[in-house]
Amino acid sequence: MNHEQIKKVFKEVCPSGIDFISLKLIKTKAKLCSVKNSFPHSNKLVMDEGVQIEVLHKGQFSYAATHDVSPQGIKAAVNKAIFLNEHSLKWNLYPFSLKTRPSFELRNKKTSSKDLKTKTTLGEINDVLSLACDVMKKESGIIHCEGHGSLRNIETYYLTTNGSEDLNSKNLLDFSLKAIAKNDNDIQTRTWGNTLQLGPSFFQKDLFKKEAFRVAREAVELTHAPECPTETMDLIILPDQMILQIHESIGHPLELDRILGDERNYAGLSFIKKENFGEYQYGSPKLNITFDPTVETEAASYSLDDTGVKASKEFIIKEGKLLRGLGSLESQERTNLKGVACSRMSSWNRPPIDRMANLNLEPGVATFDSMVSQVKRGIVMATNKSWSIDDYRNKFQFGCEYAQLIEDGRTTKIVKNPNYRGITTPFWHNLKEVGDAKSREIFGTAYCGKGEPNQAIEVGHASPACLFENIEVFGGA
Ligand SMILES: [Zn+2]
């Protein structure tokens, strides 16, 4: 069925007298390719299509979903969602108002990523990844290498009984390279990867060859490097580790549904309480965090969230002060706090919940060299290797793949197995310098997990390099 036919069916099958009903038709086409040691490991084409029906009636939400996108399938899903609504009303925990599903203007066909070339084949992606593996294998000491690449096109058609309609299409690119090196009994790994809203033209041979050479050389270098020292020192974190620091110690604790306790069974709570918003000094005055779904190419950029709320850039933390949470209109209604357009679902078979989207650390003014020059004894760390953080998102320790010492204002030797630990708020208060826009990079992941049943979703984080004072650094993990 085309969209006009779906619209006609939706109109016919939605009974009058129900406060609000919406339909989302989501079609995903994905190409996934993986290469190990230059040999093709897997090549897959995945197609997925389904419809989600959401009902809001007498303050109660209910859902039904189906992969049967025929008129009969849509009718059955609408009836099921209404049936579930009628039978769950007596257990209603919170009476939601219709304000949680505002109507929006009619949108035209919208594409969130520029590059719509779709003809790239799995064979072409395979060739780029094989070439990268050839480059990595050439480095003496490399014992294993691999590359992964995927391209997903996701099209969402959204209709509501309060007259809203939207069609959105996005291209998501996910890739990684990995080089493993061995020297005597030591094994070290370097990786390069990202998740972005870009199309297939990103798979450029020259770019992948260049990065393959770098990760292989650095993996070998690490196997000959001394252990990271254990001491309290200044720490410069590069953007590809900053993203995890932001994600785990700012993003998750500020999700309003988590603060409300919805995630307690699965992912835990938060050290932040409702009364902290507008008051709490989360970090140093150099800390500026924005929720920004408007950044081109970042993984979770969109113009409307999955409940039709218009997305806009908002300061979550400004000059260190906590201003607002990551919460949908439902969470905003329940907490009476300001939130953002962050209600998102991983696909047609999961309901929307509070998600992080793009959560970025705004650039400061310090150049990378000026940050290094003010450190007497410190370390630069790059690329996450391991992470651990408690259920309240307070106490953490993170391991990185690669580090370089700073001695008397200059970077000196490479060290292996670098780690650091801290407690969220004191750690962000130790933020001394924020790198300028030149050191800012955009990263993302497709695997932020949340919700029961679980929803893995893409999130983006842009950050410059940052300098933290007096951090507990240790090696050997
Ligand atoms: Zn996450």
Boltz pocket constraint, residues with backbone or C-beta under 6 A from the ligand:
constraints:
  - pocket:
      binder: B
      contacts: [[A, 247], [A, 252], [A, 447], [A, 448], [A, 449]]
      max_distance: 6.0
